[in-house]
């Protein structure tokens, strides 16, 4: 228990219902003031890529609301789905469909709207546009035509899953959806095996068990996490090695949106003899410090260990 140096244990303050109401009122006023400030700022003509909630409607940003409420046109994957979000916040913007089957004619329409000075927003059904969602060709052509492309960041299933996975986050690779067929899926996993970071994979509930089995077969017992229903009421994270998770999901079809996070390749155990062999060659042309750094990076072992061996090797002549 934390203690104050003179006053003894710190006790949690008990707030009165009135204080709680005052706090909420203050928050509401400040949020309203910020929305008003954002709404007062003019929107330049351009294509706005607006992130929307991946489950919890409260995850929408104030800036996103301000842009969507003032956009001339909002393109989305499914107008029926997006109307739920817009109705919840009282946004009456014009909605038009833009999805993976949209063709060149549809993109030309958007480009012509941008050329006419319109403010156009692009959203996906959930999360950040273009992350495993349509829009790349549109953004590429809009940028090539000289139109402003503006990101309005927010919710992302990729980053949310990575952050709760308890796996390394210093380097990661988003692999999208794996192929549905077993042979193609295993081939793709083999391509990803050497990626020096955590893997983030989207998967359909019906294929989760098969995908985990193939990941375990190809990648071995790497640590992993299966994240389900992110930000929603029944959010769930199951952690373990791939083989254990594969066994747990065998014959089982989880509900909701699934993200699989797989830890980076496990470092192979390198003995001192192998390190000294590399050091012997490196020390012919490098200082002890540079040789240790080069060999540590080559063999993916701690630099301190390699440096200590380099000093011993140097002292032996």
Number of C-alpha atoms within 10 A of each C-alpha: 6 8 10 9 7 6 7 9 11 10 9 6 6 7 8 9 9 9 11 11 11 12 12 12 12 12 12 12 12 12 13 13 12 15 16 13 11 17 17 10 9 9 15 12 20 23 27 25 25 26 25 28 21 23 19 14 15 9 15 21 18 16 17 20 19 20 22 23 19 18 21 17 20 26 21 24 24 16 17 12 13 21 17 12 16 17 10 9 13 12 15 13 15 13 20 15 16 23 17 10 9 14 12 11 9 15 18 14 11 20 22 13 18 20 16 10 13 19 21 23 25 28 26 27 20 20 24 25 25 17 16 16 17 20 23 14 13 22 22 11 14 22 15 10 12 11 17 16 17 15 16 17 17 18 21 18 24 23 14 15 25 22 13 15 23 15 21 16 16 7 11 20 18 16 15 16 15 19 16 13 11 13 11 12 18 20 14 16 21 16 10 17 16 11 14 14 20 22 26 24 20 21 21 18 18 14 19 22 22 20 27 25 22 21 24 22 16 16 22 16 18 17 23 28 24 24 24 21 21 22 19 13 9 11 13 14 18 13 19 16 16 26 20 17 21 21 14 14 18 14 12 14 13 16 12 15 17 24 28 25 30 29 24 23 19 12 9 9 9 11 8 11 10 10 20 17 11 18 24 14 12 18 17 10 10 13 12 21 14 14 23 27 17 18 23 20 13 11 17 13 17 13 18 12 13 25 20 13 19 25 14 12 15 13 8 7 6
